[in-house]
Amino acid sequence: MASAAPEPRFTPVAWFAFIACTLIWGGTWFVIRTQLGEVPPSWSVTWRFALGAAVMFALCLVRRKSLRLSLRQHGFALLVAVTQFVLNFNLVYRSEQYLTSGLVSLTFAFLLVTNAALAALFLGQRVTGRFMLGSAIGLAGVALLFAPDIGKPGGEQIGINNTTWGLALAFAGVLSASVANVLQATPQGRAMPLEAGLAWAMGWGALIDGAVAWGLSGPPVFSTAPVYLAGLAYLGIVASAVAFSLYYILIRAVGAGPAAWSGVVVPVVAMGISTLLEGYEWTATAVAGIVLALIGLGVALKAKAQQ
């Protein structure tokens, strides 16, 4: 399988998409926190993708891109909507109620691992022993990073502590996002019109998010606070419409596994922001954990690159 792929897959366009997504998403994790509080998480997710969908539909109209999809393509867009824009983000927003934004971003570095594993399972791509070793080291680092907090009491309503619950939500979001990413790397995903496919996926996602939000939190809730509106604009336009367009270009160009390499850099940016703006306190165990996690991900990345 590996020999069939062209060797130099990172074109200038792919590199631009990679760098842009990394910079945009590095700050996204902190901005998500501006969406939590007065507005229930699921309604914030709904508004984000309603705005993102509106931007994508408008872009298609301005660029005269057809919005017409076949029934089969709508089914594919609906599957992407559920995995990426409903499950993934509802889980992520809720995980940030229990963890700092930087720590949530670190769990998403493991998209490199889950993307590669799912691509191996469903697309027949090879996974090396070195990749598995790097993944194990990285997971050990994450365990070390969270170890001091996992045993602490909390989360009375769910019977487990807040850190454990937040970590479970975040990793469930990682798995859901990986399913959506691998879908983009399939022949059907590559054949989908990018702009129209993303517009419809976000549109379907916003509708389902709204139904979920209404079921969980009651009638719509919105905030006109400047901080909330600024955060929503950034998340809906820049981090959704722009960044996902670029990321799906990247996945189609280089594959789901290599595209997730951006997740190794994003946590470094996010942890820096979390330290400055959220007061995250570094301990020797936390430093050792994040170093070990990044070393493990680096080993896995290098093994993937050499396939």
N, C-alpha and C positions, 0 to 999 in steps of 0.2 A: 504493500500500500504506500509506504513512504517514498519508494523510488519513483512512483508515478507523479509525485508532486514536483513542480519546478523548483529549483534550488533558490534563486533570488526572488522571493515573493514580496519582500518589502519594497515596493515602488515608492517614488517621492510622494504620490498621493496617499499611499498607505501610511507612510511615516507622518505626514501632516495630520491624518485622521488620528493616529496613535497619540501624538503629542497633544493635539487639541483636546481629545477626550480625557487624557490624563490631567491636564491643567483644569479643565472644567469640573471634572468629578472630584478633584482633590478638595475643592471647597464646598461641594454639594452636601457633604455629610453634616457640616456645621449648619448650613442654611436650613436643612430639614428641621432643626430644632426650633427655628422661628415659626414653624407651622404647627407646633404642638402646644397644647394649653387650652385656649378658649375654643378652638375648633377641634372636634374629634379627629383622630388620625385618618380614618377612612374618608371623611369629607375633605380633608386636605389633599389626600391622594386623588380624589375625584376631581377637585378643582384644578389640580396640576395637569392631569391628562386631558381634561376638557379644554384647557388652554393650549396644551401641546397639540392636540388634534386640530383645533381651530387654526393654529399656525400652519400645520402641515397641509390642511385642505386649502388654505389661502395660497400657500406656496405653489401647490399643484395648479391652481387656477391661474395665478400670475404667470407661471412658466408654461402654461398650456399643456400640462401633463394630464393624460387621461386618468380619471378616477374609477374607470370601469374595471371591475374584477369579475372573474367567473365565480360560480357557486363554490367550486373547489378552492379557489383562491380566498374567498371570504371565509371558508372553513379554516384555512391555514392562518389567516389573519386573526381569527377568533381564538385559535390555539395559542398564538403568540400573545394576544391580549390577556388571556387568563394567566399564563405562566409569567410573563414579564411585567405587565402593567396592572395586574390585580394582586395575585399571590405575592410576588416578589416585593412590591412596594408597600403593601399593607403590612407585611411581616417586618420590613426594614423600619418603617415609621414607628411601629410598636416596639421594636427592639431598642430604639433610641430613647424610649421612656425609662429604660433600665440601665443602659450603658452610655458612656460618652461617645460622641460622634467618631472620634479617632479609633476607638476600640471596635466599633461596628465596621468601620472601613477596613480594619485589619482582617476581619473574618472574610470580607469580600475579596481579599487578595487570593483566597483559595478557589476563586473561579478558575484559576490556572489548573488546579487539580481536578475539580469536578467537570470542567469543560473537556479536559483530556480524557477523563474516565468515561464520560457519556459518549464522546466521539469514538472511543475505542469500542464501546458496547454496541452502539447503533450504526456507526459508519465504518467500522472495521479498521480504524486507525491504530497503529502499534503503540504500545506503552512499554518503555524499557524499565529494567530493574533499577537503573540509576534514577529515573523519574520517580519511581515508587519510593526509593530511599529518601530523596529530597522531600517528597510529600510527607513522609513519616516524620522527618526532622522538623519540618514546618509546623505540623500539627502538634508536635511535642512543645515547640516554642509557644504556640497559642495556649496550650494547656498550662505552661509555666506562667505566662502572662496573667492568666485569669485565676490561677490557683489560690492566691491569698483571699479572693473575694467569694469563691464558690461555696465555701463552708459557712459563710456568714448568714445569720437569720434574716428573714424578710419575706416579702411576697405572701402575706398571710392568707390571701384569698385563694392562692393556687397551691399552697403547701410546699413550695420550693423557694429558694432565695432569689432575689432580683437578678443577680448576675447570671445565675444558671438559666433562668427564664429568658433573659435578654439574649444570651448566647444561643440558646435553642432557636429562638425566633430568627436571629441573624443567619444561622447556618441553614435553616429551612428556606430563607430567602435566597441564599447562595445557590442551593439546589434548584429552586424554581427558576432563577435567572439562567442557570446553566442549561436547563431544558430549552428555554427560549433561544439561547445563543446557538446551541447545536442545531436547532430547527433552521436557523439562518444559513447554516453550512451545508444543509441537504440540497440535492438537486432542485427540489421544489422551492426551497427558500431562495436559492440563487436565481431562479427563474421569475420570482415575484418582482413586479415593478417596485423599486425601492420607495419612492415618495408616496405613491398611492397605497402601497401595502402598509407602510408605517402610519399613514393618516388613518386608514381604516382600523388598524390594530389599536391605535390610541383611542379612536372614537368608540370602538366596541369596549375597550378597557374602561373608558370613562363611564359608559352606561352601566357596566357591571359593577364598577366601583360605587356608583351612586346607589345601586340596589343594595349592595352589601352595607354601605354606610347607613342607609335608611333602616335596614333591618337591625343593625347593631346599635345605632346611636339616635335613631328617630329622624325627624324632618331636617332639611338642610340647615347647616350652620355656616356662617361666613364671617370674616373679620375685615373691617376696613382700616385697621391699624396700619400705619405706613410700613412698619417693619414686616408685617405679615404680607402685605401687597408686594413689597420689594422682593421678599423671598419667593413668593409665588411666581412672580414674573421671571426671576432667575431660573427657578426649577422648571417651570412650564415651557419657557421659550429656549433658554440657553442649554440647560441640562437635559431637556427632553427632546424637543423638536430638532435642535442643532446637534447635540451630542449623540443621540441615538441614530440620526441619519449618518453621521460620520462613523460611528461604531459598527453599524451594519455594513457599511462600505468596507471597513477594515476586516470584518469577519469573512465577507465574501472574497476578499483579496488574499488573505493569509490563513484563514481557517479559525475555528473557535478557540483552539488551544493557544496559539501564538497571540491572538487578539487579547486574551486575558492577561498577557504580560503587563499590561498597563496597571493591573491590580497590584503589582509588586511596588510600583512607584506611588500610586495614589495614597496608600496609608501613611507614607512618610510625610506627605503634604498635610494630610488630614490630622495626623497625630501632632504635628507642629501647631496647627490651628487650634486643636483641642487644648494643648498645653497653654497657649497664649490667652484664649478666650473662654475656656471652660474650667480652667484651674486644675487640669489633670495633673496629679502629683506622681512623679516618677520615683520608683523604688528600685533597689538593686535587682530584685526579682523581675520587675516589669522590664527593665533594660535588658536583662539576660533573655527574657522571653521573646521580646521583639527582635533582638539580634538573631536568636536561634531561628525564629520564624522566617526572617528575611534570608538567612543563609540557606535554610531548607528550600525555600521557594526559588532562590538563585540556582541551587543544584538541580532542582526539577526543571527550571527554565533552560539551563544549559543542556541538560539531557534531551529536552524536547527539540532544541535548536539543532542538535547534532544528528537527529533522526534522518 
